[in-house]
Amino acid sequence: MIRPPCDPLGASQYLRTGPLSKKGERGKSLMQNTFNRYRDAGLLFLRLGLGISFLIHGIPKIVGGPDKWAGLGGAMGPLGISVFPAFWGFMAALSESLGGMLLILGIYFRTASLFLAVTMAVALQMHINRGDPFTVYSHALEDGIVFLALLLIGPGKYVLKK
């Protein structure tokens, strides 16, 4: 390797691009080489955190029964769907509880992410139609964005095998 005269020890290689990883990934910074190794662990932590949260939110809705489901399904009214509100409410509750479990396990991950993103979109429009402030509907917006991103990214390598 030819070193520039102003860098006789070759330190600029480590400052600009970081050391070579085991795979010889040139052109990546030290931080990229360090944290890329933990990408799948990061996805696991994200899946566990969101999955547990949505499981906790969804179980009371599932066990709430038809009256609770009909109330939840009423959110479909502004979308022009006013038939079978208990069915739509049950589907939202199922998306949250079962979707949370599937996120944790990493199986049927993209399907669960899609259903949860749709559920968050309906929740978002419900809050906006009510005239709720941003601080109220931001949770549904943020979760919807995360689920759409997870739909594209996938679950990572730490999943329960089918």
Contacts in CASP RR format, 6 or more apart in sequence:
PFRMAT RR
TARGET T0000
AUTHOR 0000-0000-0000
METHOD contacts of the structure
MODEL  1
MIRPPCDPLGASQYLRTGPLSKKGERGKSLMQNTFNRYRDAGLLFLRLGL
GISFLIHGIPKIVGGPDKWAGLGGAMGPLGISVFPAFWGFMAALSESLGG
MLLILGIYFRTASLFLAVTMAVALQMHINRGDPFTVYSHALEDGIVFLAL
LLIGPGKYVLKK
3 9 0 8 1.000
3 10 0 8 1.000
4 12 0 8 1.000
13 19 0 8 1.000
14 30 0 8 1.000
16 27 0 8 1.000
17 26 0 8 1.000
17 27 0 8 1.000
17 28 0 8 1.000
17 29 0 8 1.000
18 27 0 8 1.000
18 28 0 8 1.000
18 29 0 8 1.000
18 30 0 8 1.000
18 33 0 8 1.000
19 30 0 8 1.000
19 33 0 8 1.000
20 26 0 8 1.000
21 28 0 8 1.000
21 33 0 8 1.000
25 33 0 8 1.000
28 36 0 8 1.000
39 156 0 8 1.000
40 156 0 8 1.000
40 157 0 8 1.000
40 158 0 8 1.000
41 158 0 8 1.000
43 153 0 8 1.000
43 154 0 8 1.000
43 155 0 8 1.000
43 156 0 8 1.000
43 158 0 8 1.000
44 156 0 8 1.000
44 158 0 8 1.000
46 146 0 8 1.000
46 150 0 8 1.000
47 103 0 8 1.000
47 104 0 8 1.000
47 106 0 8 1.000
47 109 0 8 1.000
47 150 0 8 1.000
47 155 0 8 1.000
48 103 0 8 1.000
48 104 0 8 1.000
50 100 0 8 1.000
50 103 0 8 1.000
50 143 0 8 1.000
50 146 0 8 1.000
51 99 0 8 1.000
51 100 0 8 1.000
51 101 0 8 1.000
51 103 0 8 1.000
51 104 0 8 1.000
52 100 0 8 1.000
52 104 0 8 1.000
54 96 0 8 1.000
54 97 0 8 1.000
54 99 0 8 1.000
54 100 0 8 1.000
54 103 0 8 1.000
54 116 0 8 1.000
55 96 0 8 1.000
55 97 0 8 1.000
55 99 0 8 1.000
55 100 0 8 1.000
55 101 0 8 1.000
55 104 0 8 1.000
57 96 0 8 1.000
57 97 0 8 1.000
58 93 0 8 1.000
58 96 0 8 1.000
58 97 0 8 1.000
59 97 0 8 1.000
61 68 0 8 1.000
61 69 0 8 1.000
61 72 0 8 1.000
61 89 0 8 1.000
61 92 0 8 1.000
61 93 0 8 1.000
61 96 0 8 1.000
61 97 0 8 1.000
62 90 0 8 1.000
62 93 0 8 1.000
62 94 0 8 1.000
62 97 0 8 1.000
64 93 0 8 1.000
66 86 0 8 1.000
68 93 0 8 1.000
69 85 0 8 1.000
69 86 0 8 1.000
69 87 0 8 1.000
69 88 0 8 1.000
69 89 0 8 1.000
69 90 0 8 1.000
69 93 0 8 1.000
70 85 0 8 1.000
70 86 0 8 1.000
70 89 0 8 1.000
71 85 0 8 1.000
71 89 0 8 1.000
72 85 0 8 1.000
72 88 0 8 1.000
72 89 0 8 1.000
72 90 0 8 1.000
72 92 0 8 1.000
72 93 0 8 1.000
73 85 0 8 1.000
73 86 0 8 1.000
73 87 0 8 1.000
73 88 0 8 1.000
73 89 0 8 1.000
73 92 0 8 1.000
74 82 0 8 1.000
74 85 0 8 1.000
74 88 0 8 1.000
74 89 0 8 1.000
75 88 0 8 1.000
75 89 0 8 1.000
75 92 0 8 1.000
75 122 0 8 1.000
75 123 0 8 1.000
75 125 0 8 1.000
75 126 0 8 1.000
76 82 0 8 1.000
76 85 0 8 1.000
76 88 0 8 1.000
76 89 0 8 1.000
76 122 0 8 1.000
77 85 0 8 1.000
78 125 0 8 1.000
78 126 0 8 1.000
78 129 0 8 1.000
79 122 0 8 1.000
79 125 0 8 1.000
81 88 0 8 1.000
92 119 0 8 1.000
92 122 0 8 1.000
92 123 0 8 1.000
95 112 0 8 1.000
95 115 0 8 1.000
95 116 0 8 1.000
95 118 0 8 1.000
95 119 0 8 1.000
96 116 0 8 1.000
96 119 0 8 1.000
98 112 0 8 1.000
99 112 0 8 1.000
99 115 0 8 1.000
99 116 0 8 1.000
100 112 0 8 1.000
100 116 0 8 1.000
102 108 0 8 1.000
102 109 0 8 1.000
102 111 0 8 1.000
102 112 0 8 1.000
103 109 0 8 1.000
103 112 0 8 1.000
103 113 0 8 1.000
103 116 0 8 1.000
103 150 0 8 1.000
105 159 0 8 1.000
105 160 0 8 1.000
106 155 0 8 1.000
106 159 0 8 1.000
106 160 0 8 1.000
107 159 0 8 1.000
107 160 0 8 1.000
107 162 0 8 1.000
109 150 0 8 1.000
109 154 0 8 1.000
109 155 0 8 1.000
109 159 0 8 1.000
110 151 0 8 1.000
110 154 0 8 1.000
113 147 0 8 1.000
113 148 0 8 1.000
113 150 0 8 1.000
113 151 0 8 1.000
113 154 0 8 1.000
114 147 0 8 1.000
114 151 0 8 1.000
116 143 0 8 1.000
116 144 0 8 1.000
116 147 0 8 1.000
117 144 0 8 1.000
117 147 0 8 1.000
117 148 0 8 1.000
117 151 0 8 1.000
120 140 0 8 1.000
120 141 0 8 1.000
120 143 0 8 1.000
120 144 0 8 1.000
120 147 0 8 1.000
121 140 0 8 1.000
121 144 0 8 1.000
123 137 0 8 1.000
123 140 0 8 1.000
124 137 0 8 1.000
124 140 0 8 1.000
124 141 0 8 1.000
124 144 0 8 1.000
127 136 0 8 1.000
127 137 0 8 1.000
127 140 0 8 1.000
128 137 0 8 1.000
END
